[in-house]
Amino acid sequence: METAKEIKDFLTTRRAKITPDQVGLPVAGRRRVPGLRREEVALLAGVSAEYYVQIERGQVAGVSEEVLHAIAGALRLDEVETAHLFDLARAAGKAGRKQTRTPRRQVPGTLQALIDTMVTAPAIVQNGHLDIVAANPLGRALYGAVYEHQPEPPNLARFIFLADRAEETFPAWEKAADDAVALLRVAAAKAPYAKAITHLVGELATRSDEFRTRWAAHDVRAHRSGTKDFRHPAVGDLTLRFEALDAAGATGLSVIGYTAEPGSPSYEALTLLASWAATERIESAAGAPQHTAE
Protein backbone atom coordinates (compact mmCIF):
# COMPACT_ATOMS: atom_id res chain seq x y z
CA MET A 1 0.00 0.00 0.00
CA GLU A 2 1.45 3.39 -1.05
CA THR A 3 0.71 5.33 2.09
CA ALA A 4 1.17 8.81 0.60
CA LYS A 5 -1.36 8.00 -2.11
CA GLU A 6 -3.71 6.47 0.47
CA ILE A 7 -3.62 9.72 2.48
CA LYS A 8 -4.18 11.81 -0.65
CA ASP A 9 -7.11 9.71 -1.85
CA PHE A 10 -8.69 9.49 1.59
CA LEU A 11 -8.60 13.25 2.19
CA THR A 12 -9.70 13.99 -1.36
CA THR A 13 -12.72 11.71 -1.11
CA ARG A 14 -13.64 13.13 2.31
CA ARG A 15 -13.60 16.77 1.21
CA ALA A 16 -15.61 15.84 -1.89
CA LYS A 17 -18.43 14.83 0.49
CA ILE A 18 -18.63 18.23 2.23
CA THR A 19 -20.25 21.24 0.57
CA PRO A 20 -19.40 24.84 1.51
CA ASP A 21 -22.91 25.55 2.83
CA GLN A 22 -22.61 22.58 5.23
CA VAL A 23 -19.71 24.30 6.99
CA GLY A 24 -20.98 27.87 6.72
CA LEU A 25 -18.80 29.01 3.84
CA PRO A 26 -20.16 31.27 1.07
CA VAL A 27 -20.73 29.74 -2.36
CA ALA A 28 -19.63 32.22 -5.01
CA GLY A 29 -19.24 31.58 -8.71
CA ARG A 30 -18.89 28.34 -10.57
CA ARG A 31 -17.02 25.56 -8.78
CA ARG A 32 -14.88 22.93 -10.48
CA VAL A 33 -14.86 20.52 -7.53
CA PRO A 34 -17.93 18.81 -6.03
CA GLY A 35 -17.00 19.54 -2.43
CA LEU A 36 -14.60 21.75 -0.53
CA ARG A 37 -11.51 23.21 -2.14
CA ARG A 38 -8.14 22.59 -0.49
CA GLU A 39 -7.86 26.21 0.59
CA GLU A 40 -11.28 25.99 2.23
CA VAL A 41 -10.23 22.96 4.25
CA ALA A 42 -7.08 24.82 5.25
CA LEU A 43 -9.15 27.83 6.36
CA LEU A 44 -11.45 25.67 8.46
CA ALA A 45 -8.52 23.78 9.99
CA GLY A 46 -6.59 26.97 10.79
CA VAL A 47 -3.50 26.11 8.72
CA SER A 48 -2.02 27.64 5.60
CA ALA A 49 -3.19 26.43 2.21
CA GLU A 50 0.37 25.41 1.32
CA TYR A 51 0.67 23.31 4.47
CA TYR A 52 -2.63 21.56 3.86
CA VAL A 53 -1.67 20.78 0.26
CA GLN A 54 1.55 19.22 1.58
CA ILE A 55 -0.44 17.07 4.01
CA GLU A 56 -2.93 15.99 1.38
CA ARG A 57 -0.03 14.88 -0.78
CA GLY A 58 0.92 12.49 1.98
CA GLN A 59 3.83 14.49 3.37
CA VAL A 60 2.84 14.11 7.01
CA ALA A 61 6.22 13.72 8.70
CA GLY A 62 6.24 16.04 11.71
CA VAL A 63 2.56 16.93 11.47
CA SER A 64 1.19 17.29 14.99
CA GLU A 65 -1.83 15.51 16.42
CA GLU A 66 -3.45 18.91 16.90
CA VAL A 67 -3.26 19.63 13.16
CA LEU A 68 -4.60 16.19 12.26
CA HIS A 69 -7.50 16.68 14.68
CA ALA A 70 -8.14 20.13 13.15
CA ILE A 71 -8.27 18.63 9.66
CA ALA A 72 -10.57 15.86 10.90
CA GLY A 73 -12.86 18.51 12.35
CA ALA A 74 -12.82 20.58 9.17
CA LEU A 75 -13.80 17.52 7.12
CA ARG A 76 -16.36 16.41 9.71
CA LEU A 77 -14.75 13.00 10.05
CA ASP A 78 -16.45 10.63 12.43
CA GLU A 79 -14.61 8.68 15.13
CA VAL A 80 -13.67 5.80 12.85
CA GLU A 81 -12.55 8.09 10.00
CA THR A 82 -10.44 10.16 12.41
CA ALA A 83 -8.75 7.04 13.76
CA HIS A 84 -8.14 5.93 10.16
CA LEU A 85 -6.44 9.24 9.34
CA PHE A 86 -4.14 8.79 12.34
CA ASP A 87 -3.39 5.20 11.31
CA LEU A 88 -2.42 6.40 7.84
CA ALA A 89 -0.20 9.10 9.32
CA ARG A 90 1.55 6.53 11.52
CA ALA A 91 1.97 4.21 8.54
CA ALA A 92 3.56 7.06 6.56
CA GLY A 93 6.16 7.35 9.29
CA LYS A 94 7.11 3.74 8.63
CA ALA A 95 7.47 4.18 4.87
CA GLY A 96 10.04 1.98 3.22
CA ARG A 97 9.43 -1.06 5.39
CA LYS A 98 9.21 -4.39 3.66
CA GLN A 99 6.06 -6.46 3.73
CA THR A 100 5.79 -8.49 6.88
CA ARG A 101 4.08 -11.79 7.44
CA THR A 102 0.96 -11.43 9.52
CA PRO A 103 1.60 -13.36 12.73
CA ARG A 104 -0.65 -16.38 13.11
CA ARG A 105 -2.89 -15.60 16.05
CA GLN A 106 -3.96 -18.74 17.82
CA VAL A 107 -7.44 -18.74 19.28
CA PRO A 108 -7.02 -19.31 23.03
CA GLY A 109 -8.65 -22.50 24.23
CA THR A 110 -10.55 -20.51 26.83
CA LEU A 111 -12.06 -18.36 24.09
CA GLN A 112 -13.19 -21.38 22.09
CA ALA A 113 -14.63 -22.87 25.27
CA LEU A 114 -16.49 -19.63 25.96
CA ILE A 115 -18.20 -19.40 22.58
CA ASP A 116 -19.01 -23.13 22.72
CA THR A 117 -21.12 -22.46 25.82
CA MET A 118 -23.30 -20.11 23.72
CA VAL A 119 -25.59 -22.92 22.59
CA THR A 120 -28.52 -20.70 21.54
CA ALA A 121 -26.48 -17.92 19.93
CA PRO A 122 -24.22 -18.18 16.86
CA ALA A 123 -20.73 -16.87 17.53
CA ILE A 124 -17.60 -16.53 15.42
CA VAL A 125 -14.08 -15.22 16.01
CA GLN A 126 -12.77 -13.02 13.22
CA ASN A 127 -9.42 -11.36 12.53
CA GLY A 128 -8.81 -7.95 10.95
CA HIS A 129 -8.76 -9.20 7.37
CA LEU A 130 -12.03 -11.08 7.86
CA ASP A 131 -10.86 -14.66 8.28
CA ILE A 132 -13.24 -16.69 10.45
CA VAL A 133 -10.67 -18.31 12.72
CA ALA A 134 -13.12 -19.99 15.11
CA ALA A 135 -16.83 -20.57 15.55
CA ASN A 136 -19.21 -22.35 17.86
CA PRO A 137 -21.39 -25.08 16.30
CA LEU A 138 -24.31 -22.71 15.67
CA GLY A 139 -21.99 -20.08 14.20
CA ARG A 140 -20.50 -22.66 11.88
CA ALA A 141 -24.00 -23.67 10.80
CA LEU A 142 -25.01 -20.05 10.16
CA TYR A 143 -21.91 -19.50 8.01
CA GLY A 144 -22.09 -22.95 6.43
CA ALA A 145 -21.96 -21.63 2.85
CA VAL A 146 -18.79 -19.67 3.65
CA TYR A 147 -17.12 -22.77 5.08
CA GLU A 148 -18.15 -24.83 2.06
CA HIS A 149 -16.68 -22.30 -0.37
CA GLN A 150 -13.12 -22.19 1.03
CA PRO A 151 -10.64 -24.22 3.04
CA GLU A 152 -10.26 -23.13 6.64
CA PRO A 153 -9.96 -20.47 7.73
CA PRO A 154 -12.61 -19.13 5.33
CA ASN A 155 -12.47 -15.43 4.46
CA LEU A 156 -15.68 -13.40 4.42
CA ALA A 157 -14.47 -10.80 1.91
CA ARG A 158 -13.33 -13.49 -0.51
CA PHE A 159 -16.72 -15.22 -0.20
CA ILE A 160 -18.74 -12.00 -0.60
CA PHE A 161 -16.97 -10.91 -3.79
CA LEU A 162 -16.04 -14.19 -5.44
CA ALA A 163 -18.57 -16.87 -4.44
CA ASP A 164 -21.58 -17.63 -6.64
CA ARG A 165 -23.74 -18.13 -3.54
CA ALA A 166 -22.83 -14.84 -1.88
CA GLU A 167 -25.95 -12.88 -2.83
CA GLU A 168 -28.14 -15.82 -1.86
CA THR A 169 -26.39 -16.18 1.53
CA PHE A 170 -26.44 -12.44 2.28
CA PRO A 171 -29.74 -11.01 0.92
CA ALA A 172 -28.59 -7.46 1.76
CA TRP A 173 -25.51 -8.07 -0.38
CA GLU A 174 -24.71 -4.43 -1.14
CA LYS A 175 -24.49 -3.61 2.57
CA ALA A 176 -22.44 -6.72 3.29
CA ALA A 177 -20.04 -5.78 0.49
CA ASP A 178 -19.76 -2.16 1.67
CA ASP A 179 -19.09 -3.29 5.24
CA ALA A 180 -16.45 -5.83 4.21
CA VAL A 181 -14.43 -3.30 2.22
CA ALA A 182 -14.74 -0.61 4.88
CA LEU A 183 -13.41 -3.04 7.50
CA LEU A 184 -10.53 -4.09 5.24
CA ARG A 185 -9.65 -0.41 4.76
CA VAL A 186 -9.30 -0.03 8.52
CA ALA A 187 -7.15 -3.18 8.77
CA ALA A 188 -4.93 -2.11 5.87
CA ALA A 189 -4.17 1.25 7.46
CA LYS A 190 -3.23 -0.40 10.74
CA ALA A 191 -0.93 -2.95 9.07
CA PRO A 192 -0.02 -1.59 5.61
CA TYR A 193 2.89 -4.00 5.15
CA ALA A 194 1.13 -7.21 6.22
CA LYS A 195 1.25 -9.78 3.43
CA ALA A 196 -2.08 -11.35 4.32
CA ILE A 197 -3.92 -8.07 3.80
CA THR A 198 -2.04 -6.86 0.73
CA HIS A 199 -2.39 -10.24 -0.99
CA LEU A 200 -6.11 -10.40 -0.23
CA VAL A 201 -6.72 -6.85 -1.47
CA GLY A 202 -4.66 -7.55 -4.58
CA GLU A 203 -6.60 -10.73 -5.34
CA LEU A 204 -10.00 -9.10 -4.88
CA ALA A 205 -9.04 -5.98 -6.85
CA THR A 206 -7.90 -8.18 -9.73
CA ARG A 207 -10.96 -10.43 -9.78
CA SER A 208 -13.88 -8.20 -8.76
CA ASP A 209 -15.09 -4.94 -10.29
CA GLU A 210 -17.47 -4.53 -7.34
CA PHE A 211 -14.54 -4.68 -4.93
CA ARG A 212 -12.41 -2.23 -6.95
CA THR A 213 -15.22 0.34 -7.03
CA ARG A 214 -15.72 0.15 -3.28
CA TRP A 215 -12.01 0.15 -2.50
CA ALA A 216 -11.60 3.38 -4.48
CA ALA A 217 -14.25 5.08 -2.31
CA HIS A 218 -11.97 4.94 0.79
CA ASP A 219 -14.89 4.48 3.15
CA VAL A 220 -14.14 3.13 6.64
CA ARG A 221 -16.37 2.04 9.48
CA ALA A 222 -16.42 0.11 12.73
CA HIS A 223 -18.09 -3.25 13.24
CA ARG A 224 -19.38 -3.03 16.78
CA SER A 225 -23.14 -3.63 16.68
CA GLY A 226 -26.03 -3.72 14.28
CA THR A 227 -28.12 -6.17 12.31
CA LYS A 228 -27.22 -8.63 9.58
CA ASP A 229 -29.42 -10.54 7.15
CA PHE A 230 -28.81 -14.20 6.31
CA ARG A 231 -30.54 -16.74 4.11
CA HIS A 232 -29.90 -20.34 5.11
CA PRO A 233 -30.94 -23.24 2.85
CA ALA A 234 -32.36 -25.20 5.78
CA VAL A 235 -34.31 -22.51 7.67
CA GLY A 236 -34.78 -19.56 5.30
CA ASP A 237 -34.29 -15.87 6.12
CA LEU A 238 -32.91 -14.54 9.40
CA THR A 239 -32.36 -10.98 10.57
CA LEU A 240 -30.00 -11.12 13.54
CA ARG A 241 -28.56 -8.51 15.87
CA PHE A 242 -24.83 -8.68 16.43
CA GLU A 243 -22.32 -7.39 18.96
CA ALA A 244 -18.58 -7.44 18.25
CA LEU A 245 -16.10 -7.43 21.14
CA ASP A 246 -12.32 -7.37 21.09
CA ALA A 247 -10.96 -10.65 22.41
CA ALA A 248 -8.97 -10.05 25.59
CA GLY A 249 -5.50 -11.56 25.39
CA ALA A 250 -5.79 -12.16 21.64
CA THR A 251 -4.83 -8.93 19.88
CA GLY A 252 -6.46 -8.45 16.50
CA LEU A 253 -9.29 -10.92 17.10
CA SER A 254 -12.96 -10.05 17.61
CA VAL A 255 -15.76 -12.18 18.96
CA ILE A 256 -19.06 -11.60 17.13
CA GLY A 257 -22.22 -12.96 18.70
CA TYR A 258 -25.69 -13.03 17.12
CA THR A 259 -29.14 -12.97 18.70
CA ALA A 260 -32.71 -12.79 17.41
CA GLU A 261 -35.67 -10.84 18.72
CA PRO A 262 -37.64 -13.24 20.98
CA GLY A 263 -40.88 -14.35 19.37
CA SER A 264 -39.86 -13.11 15.92
CA PRO A 265 -39.72 -15.28 12.77
CA SER A 266 -35.93 -14.99 12.97
CA TYR A 267 -35.99 -16.35 16.53
CA GLU A 268 -38.00 -19.34 15.36
CA ALA A 269 -35.63 -19.84 12.41
CA LEU A 270 -32.59 -19.63 14.71
CA THR A 271 -34.14 -22.23 17.04
CA LEU A 272 -34.75 -24.47 14.05
CA LEU A 273 -31.16 -23.91 12.85
CA ALA A 274 -29.84 -25.01 16.24
CA SER A 275 -31.90 -28.22 16.00
CA TRP A 276 -30.79 -28.78 12.40
CA ALA A 277 -27.12 -28.24 13.30
CA ALA A 278 -27.38 -30.66 16.22
CA THR A 279 -28.90 -33.31 13.95
CA GLU A 280 -26.14 -32.77 11.39
CA ARG A 281 -23.48 -33.26 14.07
CA ILE A 282 -25.11 -36.47 15.33
CA GLU A 283 -25.38 -37.87 11.81
CA SER A 284 -21.80 -36.87 11.06
CA ALA A 285 -20.55 -38.56 14.22
CA ALA A 286 -22.58 -41.69 13.45
CA GLY A 287 -21.01 -41.87 10.02
CA ALA A 288 -17.44 -41.54 11.33
CA PRO A 289 -15.23 -44.63 11.30
CA GLN A 290 -15.60 -46.65 14.50
CA HIS A 291 -12.41 -47.56 16.37
CA THR A 292 -12.43 -50.63 18.60
CA ALA A 293 -9.87 -51.57 21.19
CA GLU A 294 -7.81 -54.67 20.39
C-alpha positions, 0 to 999 in steps of 0.5 A: 500500500502506497501510504502517501497516495492512500492519504491523498485519496482518503482526504480527497474523497472526504472533502468531496463529500462536504459542501461549503454551505454545510460548513458555513462558507459562502458559495460564489461563482462556478465551482470545479470541484464537487465539495470543498476546495483545499484552501477551504479545508485549510481555512477551516482547519486553521492552517495555511493552504500550502501546508494543507496541500503538503499534508494531502499529498501524503507528506505528514512527517512532523505533522502534529496531532493537533493539526490532524485533529483540526483537519478531521474537524474541518472535514467532519470526520467521524470517530472511525474516519479520524482514527483511520487518518491517524493510522495512515499518518503513523503508517507514513512514518514507517514508509520503506518497510518491507512487507511483513508476514501477519503473525498467526494468532492462535485462538485461546482454548478458553475463548473457544470454550467460551463461545461453545457455551453459547448454545442458543447464539451463533458466535464466530471469532474473526481477525482484521482481514475477515478470516473466520478463525473460530466458531461455535457449532451454531456459528458454523451452521449459520456460516455454512456456505462460507465454510463450504466455499473455502478451506479453513480459515474461510475469508468473508471478503473473498466469499462475498466478492467471489462466491456464486452463492454470496448474494443468496447467503447475504440477501442485503448483499450491497451492505455486506459488500460495503461493510467488508471493504470498509473493514478491510480499509481499517485493517490495511491502514493499521498494518499496511505492510502485512502480506495477508492483507495486501495479498487479499486486497490484490486478489480481490481488486484483480478479480472483482469490479465490485470490490475495486469500485468500493475500495476506491471510495476509501470508506471506513467504518467500525463493526461493533453492533447492528443487524445482519441478514442471512438466508440459510438453505435449511431454515430460510431468512434470518435478521440477527442482531450482532455485537462485536467485542475485542478478544482479551488476550488475543490482539487483533481478534474479535468475537461476534455474537448473534441474537434474534428478537424473541418471538420473531420469525428470525428467533423461530428460524434460529431455534430451528437452525440449532436443531438442524445443526445438532442433527447434522453433528449427530449424523456426522458422528454416526457416520465416522469410522468406528475404532475398537480396542484390540 
